[in-house]
């Protein structure tokens, strides 16, 4: 293969991490469902916990290594660690780089597992202090800094608000404070946003979502400088057992091939759907970074090439109305997750434990809508008929 740095993104999605299988001549690396690998003739000096050599699949597997090569290339990182889920990746970062004397600054609205890890479990179990702020507001981040701040963790676009945080500016704040900056870029994928190029130290993905894209495998990844990733591999993968299965690694490697094509379609359709929703009289609010009405639209334009496929919105109605609407949909499926080929929607009512951190318009409940790969007009027609059933 040519020097990968000379290849375009679409080409790297196909070729990096792939090679001709030496045994069969197959042009695609096979799935290797082994939990152990042949040891060298002299194993007496072997590091039994080495996460970079094939010894035991809890340390790493062949398919995991291939996927790590591809993701590191797509994000422009020196190395990558792939784990069993997005939460494993997040927890791996926190476990590796935080200790009992640490302070963390985190987005106040983020994935529920992050909220619980940093706001509940880590403080209770390890005495780690966390300050939750609106990370789209740089002043709030600056005011939250402490001498022992070791990590700033942001989610952009944020889940479920679609809030955008300025990675480049926050990276300057982190560097000035001697802290690491980790960015959960799951909603954007490597095709739409490059946090490492904007100054982040670590970029995190739930591979379960857009990178896999088919709703049939779970995984998580962290990409960054080699010394940081190696530390996560040794501390949080090998010794916590969060390793991805070879089969899931193989499925996700296959899914990455179509990532650029899918992200273009998701983004184009979502923008069309968001504009329809914004114009519909029965809608209370729409939050989508591609709309000029989005409060961080200009920041999104600066750091994203397109705006991905997640829309949050609310109806002019109560909990009963929202539920009737969801249950009236025919193409769009009521289910969690994002980034699948099919459109998914989930209603979160006002009882959400993070509700007091939400923007005001979210506080009566909201719908998180992952726009799939169906025809945009079919998606809009499905929304319209459900609105009409609810007399919106």
C-alpha positions, 0 to 999 in steps of 0.5 A: 500500500502507498504511504497512508499519509498521502491517501485520502480519507475514503481510501484510508477507510478501505485500505488501512488495517487491511492486507492480503491474508498470507495463508489463503490469499484472501484480499480481506483480513479474516476474522480470527476467533482465537483466545490464545496465540503461539508463544515464541520458542523462548517465552521466559522473558515475555511480558504476559500483559503486553497489550501490543503483542499477540499472546492472549486476547484479553491483552489484544487480538489480531482483529483489534490491532487491525481496527486500531490501525485504521482508526488512528489513521482516520483521526490523525493520531499516533495510536489507538486503543479499542475497547468493549464499548464506548463506556469502557473507553470513557471509563478507561480514560478516567481510570488511567489519568485520574487519582484521588487528588484530581479535579475534573471539569466536564460538560454538565449535559453528557452521556448518562454513564459519564454523568454517573461516573464523574458526578457520583461513582468517582467522587464517592469511591475515590474522592475525585472532584468534578465540576460540571459546567456548560462547556460551550461557555469558555468563561465557565471553564476558566472559572472552574479551573483549580491547581489540581485540574487534571482533565477537561472532558467535553462532548461535542456535539453534546448528547442529547442537547447537540450543544457545541463546545469550541475544541480549539479554544478549550484546548488552549485553556487546558494547556495553560492549566497543564490539564489533558483535554479529552473530546467525545466526538461520537456524534461527529465521527472522524469524517466530520470533526478532527479534535486532535488537529484542533488541540485535543489530547484524546478523542473518544468514540462509541464505535457502536454508533456511527463508526460501525453504522449497522447496529450490530456490534459494540465497541469504544475507542480512544485515539491520541499520542502513543504514550497516552494510549499505551498507558490506557492499554496497560492500565485500563484494558489489560487489567480491567478486562474491557477488551473488545471481542474479535468478532465485534472488532471485525464487524466494526472494521467492515462498517468503517468502509462506508463511513464517509458515504453514510455520514454525508447521507445522515447529514444531508437528510438531517438538515432537510428534516431539521428545517422541516421540523423548524417550520412545523407549527406543532413543534416547540423547539428544534436543536440541530447544529446545522440550523442557523437558529442553533446557539453554537451554529458558527462554532459548529461551522468552524470545526465540523465539515457537516453537522451529522444526523442527530436532532433533538426537538420537543412538541407543543404537548404533554408527556401523553402527546409525546408518547402518542407521537412516537407510537404513531411512527411507522418507519422511524423506530422507537429505540435507543442508540444513534448512527444506525441505518434505520432512523431511531427516536427516543423520548426522554421525559421531564424526570431525567436526573440531569434535567436541571442542567438542560437548556430551558426548552428541554426541561419538559421532555424532549425527543432525540432523533437519529436520522437514518439512511432512508429517503429524507422525504419518506422520513418527513412523511412519517413525521407528518402523519404522526403529527396529524394523528396527534393533531399537532 
